[in-house]
Amino acid sequence: MSRRVGPERRTGRRPSNRWERARQQVARAHARVANLRRDGLHKLTTRLASEYGTIVVEDLNVAGMLRNRRLARQVADAGFGEIRRQVAYKAERNGGRRIVADRWYPSSKTCSDCGAVKAKLPLRVRTYLCDSCGLALDRDLNAARNLAALAREATTAGSGPVAGRGADHKTRPGGPVAMKRQPGPAQADKTGTSHRKAGHADQSLERTDR
């Protein structure tokens, strides 16, 4: 198209026939790529929803990942949001469920063997090496094992998509340090993270019994 005589709004020039044919060829190429991508995503999510009863997805900071000029094009082409949307309704349609790992859940930094958490793990480091137990494992495989363990904990506890938070993420300077929350049934004397009065707790229990 750049080598053809295109339209010019300033002078009112109309495009040539060759430019119009080139535009149609480019439009067909873009449509084919979009159809191939859509078909691949549907096949992937359909296979996952039909083969597995529980699917764990991570709530990633895609907007922040797009700021990386080396990964922006690959991240944009992956279609993370579309995959998550399709997995949600297809898992529900097939009788399964989808668990969403918290954005700050350290799936890559946590050792899948001993549970030790690294303070920092740059993206360029592709092999996870635990400083405590000496486990050497592929970074993505280690994260997948942690997410599988998270799914087992959520299934045993009977809770929904709840993940343990780190201690200092998104905490205001000088404020109290957030406590770590882990999935599981609440204790008898601790009905939740918020401090409520006893009367409110009794009312909530009565509503549950009904």
Solvent accessible surface area in square Angstrom, and as a share of the most:
residue,aa,sasa,rsa
1,M,83,0.37
2,S,110,0.71
3,R,211,0.77
4,R,105,0.38
5,V,79,0.46
6,G,12,0.12
7,P,68,0.43
8,E,58,0.26
9,R,239,0.87
10,R,203,0.74
11,T,88,0.51
12,G,55,0.53
13,R,118,0.43
14,R,204,0.75
15,P,50,0.32
16,S,38,0.25
17,N,117,0.60
18,R,153,0.56
19,W,37,0.13
20,E,55,0.25
21,R,132,0.48
22,A,17,0.13
23,R,93,0.34
24,Q,78,0.35
25,Q,109,0.49
26,V,62,0.36
27,A,51,0.40
28,R,147,0.54
29,A,55,0.43
30,H,126,0.56
31,A,51,0.39
32,R,157,0.57
33,V,79,0.46
34,A,43,0.34
35,N,83,0.42
36,L,102,0.51
37,R,107,0.39
38,R,127,0.46
39,D,68,0.35
40,G,38,0.36
41,L,23,0.12
42,H,64,0.28
43,K,134,0.57
44,L,62,0.31
45,T,0,0.00
46,T,62,0.36
47,R,117,0.43
48,L,42,0.21
49,A,6,0.04
50,S,78,0.50
51,E,106,0.47
52,Y,118,0.45
53,G,52,0.50
54,T,50,0.29
55,I,18,0.09
56,V,33,0.19
57,V,23,0.13
58,E,56,0.25
59,D,39,0.20
60,L,73,0.36
61,N,68,0.35
62,V,50,0.29
63,A,64,0.50
64,G,21,0.20
65,M,62,0.28
66,L,76,0.38
67,R,191,0.70
68,N,60,0.31
69,R,200,0.73
70,R,180,0.66
71,L,59,0.30
72,A,26,0.20
73,R,188,0.69
74,Q,112,0.50
75,V,14,0.08
76,A,63,0.49
77,D,66,0.34
78,A,34,0.27
79,G,20,0.19
80,F,70,0.29
81,G,55,0.53
82,E,61,0.27
83,I,38,0.19
84,R,82,0.30
85,R,130,0.48
86,Q,0,0.00
87,V,1,0.01
88,A,32,0.25
89,Y,83,0.32
90,K,6,0.03
91,A,3,0.02
92,E,138,0.62
93,R,155,0.57
94,N,76,0.39
95,G,72,0.70
96,G,22,0.21
97,R,80,0.29
98,R,74,0.27
99,I,2,0.01
100,V,23,0.13
101,A,0,0.00
102,D,36,0.18
103,R,107,0.39
104,W,81,0.29
105,Y,42,0.16
106,P,35,0.22
107,S,5,0.04
108,S,28,0.18
109,K,65,0.28
110,T,22,0.13
111,C,2,0.01
112,S,37,0.24
113,D,101,0.52
114,C,66,0.40
115,G,42,0.40
116,A,33,0.26
117,V,82,0.47
118,K,42,0.18
119,A,96,0.74
120,K,171,0.73
121,L,20,0.10
122,P,55,0.34
123,L,96,0.48
124,R,199,0.73
125,V,54,0.31
126,R,111,0.41
127,T,77,0.45
128,Y,1,0.00
129,L,101,0.50
130,C,5,0.03
131,D,127,0.66
132,S,84,0.54
133,C,61,0.37
134,G,49,0.47
135,L,39,0.19
136,A,67,0.52
137,L,28,0.14
138,D,73,0.38
139,R,26,0.09
140,D,85,0.44
141,L,82,0.41
142,N,0,0.00
143,A,11,0.09
144,A,52,0.40
145,R,115,0.42
146,N,9,0.05
147,L,24,0.12
148,A,44,0.34
149,A,33,0.26
150,L,4,0.02
151,A,13,0.10
152,R,153,0.56
153,E,84,0.38
154,A,0,0.00
155,T,83,0.48
156,T,122,0.71
157,A,25,0.20
158,G,65,0.63
159,S,32,0.20
160,G,31,0.30
161,P,79,0.49
162,V,60,0.34
163,A,7,0.05
164,G,3,0.03
165,R,86,0.31
166,G,19,0.19
167,A,51,0.39
168,D,103,0.53
169,H,79,0.35
170,K,166,0.70
171,T,47,0.27
172,R,195,0.71
173,P,138,0.87
174,G,92,0.89
175,G,29,0.28
176,P,118,0.74
177,V,88,0.50
178,A,46,0.36
179,M,163,0.73
180,K,120,0.51
181,R,99,0.36
182,Q,103,0.46
183,P,20,0.13
184,G,34,0.33
185,P,110,0.69
186,A,69,0.54
187,Q,117,0.52
188,A,108,0.84
189,D,116,0.60
190,K,124,0.53
191,T,74,0.43
192,G,48,0.46
193,T,100,0.58
194,S,73,0.47
195,H,189,0.84
196,R,128,0.47
197,K,152,0.65
198,A,79,0.62
199,G,39,0.37
200,H,105,0.47
201,A,19,0.15
202,D,77,0.40
203,Q,91,0.40
204,S,28,0.18
205,L,102,0.51
206,E,92,0.41
207,R,150,0.55
208,T,109,0.64
209,D,122,0.63
210,R,222,0.81
